[in-house]
């Protein structure tokens, strides 16, 4: 067994104590303790549920007739908990709704628990906090932190409400940020001055660019995080850190309390306390405007996101949040005119391992303790008719790296130089900090096999029974459990798993791709069938969580709800999965809530909505997909979801978004704006240099190699008199910017040598005339400077993709014109006919059978590229059908003539 899983790049540091110094007896004792903890888990998790539910009942939040869909409460004596009763949430046998109030009414609660007291924030928290804010953000996850900081940057007085400040910045599942599609979102968040990219850079210990062998449009930056560093850096950004000289975030307070419910003022069509203006002044006029394309779509989205447009749907408005101080049980009423709700997996969350079910939003890291679910908020959303559904997600077991045979696994080193997520850091030419000091780690790869799959199938009957999808659970299609992988891809003999250390100073390893909430003993058996894991031990078993979400079609493009003015939703509550998708929604919800509430507080006119178009950002694609198509399963971002993906690259996110962010008060950092100016200038100058530099095509071929520079066609007779610019040559398929600049540098050196020789000759001729010295200031005298790394990818992509962008626009425009066209009812949707379609797309087309392309475009999960492919396929079928019809008519006419 290798003594270390992860080594530093400089080979001087082994920060993972992976030498096998734990015995089998130690691990048996750990498993015994976990089994003991399991027996008490319902009581441990239910204590806080009891306090929350009884407080809601006492406060009148839960009223008679309130139904808790699919779940029931049961009570039992639990003297060890220090209270008279414990509460557990479980599914009723009949799955019929049970009145929570009726159940509670049968039980007598301790007086101290049932009596709630209204308390000022000043009595329970530090004196700098207030009882009134412009915006309150509920939840301190990735959506919540981005929403809170975005709101604060607009100048709005913002409060971030979280159950535990110690969990701010927690990476609940995978210790990584970015990836295909997701990396684009992180870069866009950073371009809008979000906090995720900077924190990821500061905490990253392994970096890779995914899809590097493919085109720039689909490359996705990904970083492996040190969990402790990520949390520490995020908390430093939000709360401040005197040791590192960090002040707390401007305009942002953080309060540790449990958000139990919303404070509302009800009324049909009631005015909003934080209105957003209609920039077109007339939504109907905007829809019928003569403009076309994405500009029209964006204007319409803004108009329909305005307060005036949502008035017919409005039933209430936000006036604040009801919270409970966890240390005293006291009630806190916090006034605000906007609330951003980012509940993650906490909305009536239920945790599951095997057949065991217990209430909670998630497990605390390295602990059997669970964080309690949010019940009151779910009941309020249900009361106002929000379309609630159940989704699930899972996290795999954590492994003891000291028990892994690393030599049996395939190494995956970090890339060097490591590319940062931060545009400011990139403009400085800096690597992420851990890369700069050589403290990067290696990850490893293993795989399942037939023995693994047999266990996965044999013990499937021990998996949880879920509320969603008739007990099967509605989990992420593109991050499935190991059981779902084996079930869906029965023909495959193995599935990869990536072993990712969780930090520099821990032996805990995250087995990416191996979630599966089997009983712990079965999880261990499954892992031990895999190469390198034959003697592995589990530190913490994997589990699933099932939770409520709101179908996002009830939201506007600002993520404000139509039914409750001033209430914004972001993150998993909107049906998405992933840190990056959550952060992207958080920044949009936060900026709109902050702009609207801040303007109202200052007595200013209502601002226009901040909405991103599908041609501007993946964030725009994400939100447009959610609010126009909705989702019935966890939504994950992919580059294929964007019809403008050639233009929406990770390398140019700042060019697309930073200036717009500044216009809306979201980007306030002078260094970021200066970095943008510098990058724009450098890109323009380097592209112009490529455009001006020209050689004969035969010389390009001779200097750069005919196999790269156009092949044999470059040496055809007559081509010696034809010139091409470096820009034109770079546009060829296999030519890189480095190839072109190598030729340019060689030519420059030769010219410089010739000029030097000529200058020396001139000096010799003019040696008698001291007044005439040679001129060395000519530009040609300067050394050739290659395109800097900070703009290299953007310069290369902008040149290579120029013609593709034009073609992209034509395809999209032709598709728009075809939306009214009909789809034949007898069309066959099959991979043999449509090989580029995903399994999801084939499945949904066969399920919904759209009759027009407009209907097809509203199916969630059907990508723009596939819609264009389907359009061309149908047009081809129609032409063939027409040709056959004409052929038959011609045959009949000939037959009639003969007769």
ZINOR-V121858 format. One record per backbone hydrogen bond with DSSP energy under -1.0 kcal/mol. NH is the residue of the N-H (numbers start at 1). CO is the residue of the C=O. Records with the same first field share a line. If there is no record, write none. Layout:
# ZINOR-V121858
NH->CO / CO
This chain:
# ZINOR-V121858
8->13
11->8
18->16
21->19
27->23
28->24
29->25
30->26
31->27
32->28
33->29
34->30
35->31
36->32
37->33
38->34
39->35
41->38
44->40
45->41
46->42
47->43
50->46
51->47
52->48
53->49
54->50
55->51
56->52
57->53
58->54
59->55
61->56
62->56
66->63
68->98
71->68
72->90
74->88
76->86
81->78
82->79
86->76
88->74
90->72
95->92
103->99
104->100
105->101
107->104
114->110
115->111
119->331
123->120
124->121
125->121
129->126
133->335
134->157
135->157
136->338
137->159
138->340
139->161
145->141
146->142
147->143
148->144
149->145
150->146
151->147
152->148
153->149
154->150
155->152
156->151
158->251
159->135
160->253
161->137
162->255
167->164
168->165
169->140
170->167
172->170
176->174
177->223
179->221
182->180
183->179
185->181
186->182
187->183
188->184
189->185
190->186
191->187
192->188
193->190
194->189
199->195
200->196
201->197
202->198
203->199
204->200
205->224
208->222
210->220
214->211
218->215
220->210
222->208
223->177
224->206
225->175
226->203
227->502
230->226
231->227
232->228
233->229
234->230
235->231
236->232
237->233
238->234
239->235
240->236
241->246
246->241
249->238
252->249
253->158
255->160
257->162
258->324
260->322
261->322
263->320
265->317
267->315
269->314
270->267
277->607
286->282
287->283
288->284
297->293
298->294
299->295
300->296
301->297
302->298
303->299
304->300
306->303
307->276
310->306
313->310
314->311
315->563
316->563
317->265
318->565
319->263
320->263
321->334
322->261
323->332
324->258
325->330
329->325
331->117
332->323
334->321
335->131
336->319
337->134
339->566
340->136
341->568
342->138
346->343
348->346 / 374
349->346
350->546
351->358
352->544
353->356
354->517
356->353
358->351
360->349
361->371
364->369
367->364
371->362
374->346
379->375
380->376
381->377
382->378
383->379
384->380
385->382
386->381
388->386
389->549
391->547
392->474
393->545
395->543
398->540
399->509
400->537
401->507
403->400
404->401
405->532
406->404
408->405
409->406
410->445
412->443
415->207
426->422
427->423
428->424
429->426
430->425
436->432
437->433
438->435
439->434
441->205
443->412
444->499
445->410
446->497
448->495
453->449
454->450
455->451
456->452
457->453
458->454
459->455
460->457
462->459
463->460
466->471
472->469
473->468
482->515
485->481
486->482
487->483
488->484
489->485
492->489
497->446
498->512
499->444
500->510
502->508
509->399
510->500
512->498 / 510
514->511
518->516
523->519
524->520
525->521
526->522
527->523
528->524
529->526
530->527
533->530
536->533
539->398
540->398
543->395
544->352
545->393
546->350
547->391
548->347
549->389
550->573
551->387
554->551
555->552
556->560
559->556
561->567
562->554
565->316
567->564
568->339
569->559
570->341
574->571
575->572
577->635
582->578
583->579
584->580
585->581
586->582
587->583
588->584
589->585
590->586
591->587
592->588
593->589
594->590
595->591
596->592
597->593
598->594
599->595
600->596
601->597
602->598
604->599
616->613
617->613
621->617
622->618
623->619
624->620
625->621
626->622
627->623
628->624
629->625
630->626
635->575
641->638
642->639
645->642
647->644
648->644
649->647
656->652
657->653
658->654
661->657
662->658
663->659
664->660
665->662
666->661
667->661
673->669
674->670
675->671
676->672
677->673
678->674
679->675
680->676
681->677
682->678
683->679
684->680
685->681
686->682
687->683
688->684
689->685
690->686
691->687
692->688
693->689
695->724
697->722
700->696
701->697
702->698
703->699
704->700
705->701
708->705
709->705
710->708
711->706
714->711
715->712
716->713
719->716
722->719
724->695
726->690 / 693
727->690
729->725
730->726
731->727
732->729
740->736
741->737
742->738
743->739
744->740
745->741
746->742
747->743
748->744
749->745
750->746
751->747
752->748
753->749
754->750
755->751
756->752
757->753
758->754
759->755
760->756
761->757
762->758
763->759
764->760
765->761
766->762
769->766
772->769
781->778
782->779
791->788
792->788
795->791
796->792
797->793
798->794
799->795
800->796
801->797
802->799
805->801
806->802
807->803
808->804
809->805
810->806
811->807
812->808
813->809
814->810
815->811
816->812
817->813
819->816
821->818
823->851
827->824
833->830
834->830
837->834
842->838
843->839
844->840
845->841
846->842
847->843
848->844
849->845
853->821
854->819
856->852
857->853
858->855
859->856
862->859
867->863
868->864
869->865
870->866
871->867
872->868
873->869
874->870
875->871
876->872
877->873
878->874
879->875
880->876
881->877
882->878
883->879
884->880
885->881
886->882
887->883
888->884
889->885
890->886
891->887
892->888
893->889
894->890
895->891
896->892
897->893
898->894
899->895
